[in-house]
Amino acid sequence: MKTNYLVQKLVLFLVLYFVLLLTFTSCSKKIQFENSNVVPAARGDVSVKKDKNNNYNIQMEVSYLAEPERLQPPKKYYVVWLSSSDNQIPLNIGQIVGTSKLHVKFESVSSSKPKRIFITAEDDASTQYPGQYVVLETDKF
């Protein structure tokens, strides 16, 4: 009788474990950046996860991103942009810092659901419109 009780508890535990696992993995979406003509060695991905406040947590990791001063023409900053169905104009969601390292991370939060995320090289980090030098971009989410 005690063995039957332990088996039932084990089955219940496994069912709950898989439900939680599916819940957490289905809430997050990870997208690879497409290859870049501007910085061909750059690689990275973006994870987007909706939080309990209905905001979207954006986490990005990029490797082999050249310093913006080394681009032709040289730039000063890398800026991350978010396109959504809510806005016609992409939103500047922040600047990538620490590009002298081979691996950088970026985090931001948005109330708009991302449709596309991309990185441009800019002379002004606070610019409101993306420039023409798209370094990395995702396909549509």
C-alpha positions in Angstrom: 0.0 0.0 0.0 2.8 2.4 0.8 4.5 1.6 -2.5 1.4 2.5 -4.4 1.2 5.9 -2.5 4.9 6.6 -3.4 4.3 5.8 -7.1 1.3 8.1 -7.1 3.4 10.9 -5.6 6.2 10.3 -8.1 3.7 10.4 -11.0 2.2 13.6 -9.7 5.6 15.2 -9.3 6.6 14.2 -12.8 3.4 15.6 -14.3 3.9 18.9 -12.5 7.5 19.1 -13.5 6.7 18.7 -17.2 3.9 21.2 -17.0 6.2 23.8 -15.5 8.9 23.0 -17.9 6.6 23.4 -20.9 5.2 26.6 -19.4 8.6 28.3 -19.0 10.0 27.2 -22.3 6.9 28.2 -24.3 7.0 31.7 -22.9 10.4 32.5 -24.2 11.3 32.9 -27.9 14.9 32.8 -29.0 15.8 34.1 -32.5 19.2 34.0 -34.2 20.4 37.2 -35.9 20.9 36.9 -39.6 24.5 37.2 -41.0 25.8 40.7 -41.5 27.4 42.3 -44.5 28.6 45.2 -42.4 30.3 43.1 -39.7 30.5 39.6 -41.2 32.0 37.9 -38.2 29.2 39.1 -35.8 26.9 36.4 -34.5 24.2 36.5 -31.9 20.7 35.8 -30.7 17.8 37.5 -29.0 15.4 36.0 -26.4 12.0 37.6 -25.8 9.9 36.7 -22.8 6.6 38.2 -21.7 6.5 39.0 -18.0 3.7 39.0 -15.5 3.1 42.8 -16.2 2.6 42.1 -20.0 5.9 43.7 -20.8 8.5 42.0 -23.1 11.9 41.3 -21.6 14.5 41.4 -24.3 17.9 39.7 -23.8 20.5 39.7 -26.4 24.0 38.2 -26.7 26.4 39.1 -29.6 29.8 37.7 -30.3 32.6 39.1 -32.6 31.1 42.5 -32.9 33.8 44.9 -34.2 34.3 48.3 -32.5 32.1 50.8 -34.2 35.2 53.0 -34.9 36.6 50.3 -37.1 33.7 50.3 -39.5 33.8 52.1 -42.9 32.8 54.8 -42.4 33.6 54.9 -38.7 30.7 55.2 -36.2 30.6 55.8 -32.5 27.8 53.6 -31.2 25.7 50.5 -31.8 22.0 51.1 -31.2 19.4 48.4 -30.7 16.0 48.9 -32.4 12.6 47.3 -32.0 10.0 47.2 -34.7 6.4 46.3 -33.6 3.0 46.3 -35.1 2.1 49.1 -32.5 4.6 51.6 -34.0 5.3 52.7 -37.6 8.8 53.9 -36.6 11.2 51.5 -34.9 12.0 52.3 -31.3 15.5 53.0 -30.0 15.6 50.6 -27.0 19.2 51.2 -26.1 22.9 51.3 -26.8 25.3 48.3 -26.8 28.3 49.1 -24.5 31.6 47.2 -24.1 32.1 46.3 -27.8 35.9 46.0 -27.3 35.1 42.5 -25.9 34.4 39.5 -28.1 31.1 38.9 -26.3 28.5 41.5 -25.3 25.1 41.2 -23.6 22.2 43.6 -23.8 18.9 43.7 -21.9 15.8 45.9 -22.2 12.1 45.9 -21.6 9.3 47.0 -24.0 5.6 47.3 -23.7 5.3 46.6 -27.4 5.5 43.0 -28.8 8.6 42.8 -31.0 8.2 42.0 -34.6 11.8 42.6 -35.5 14.9 43.6 -33.6 18.0 45.0 -35.3 21.3 46.8 -34.5 22.6 49.8 -36.4 25.9 51.7 -36.2 25.3 55.4 -35.4 27.1 58.6 -34.6 24.5 59.5 -31.9 23.2 57.0 -29.4 20.0 58.9 -28.7 18.9 59.1 -32.3 15.2 58.6 -32.9 15.5 57.1 -36.4 17.7 54.2 -37.5 20.5 54.9 -39.9 21.4 52.9 -43.0 24.2 50.8 -41.4 22.2 47.7 -40.2 24.8 45.5 -38.5 22.6 42.6 -37.4 18.9 41.9 -37.6 16.3 39.2 -36.9 13.8 37.9 -39.2 10.2 38.5 -38.1 9.3 36.9 -34.8 
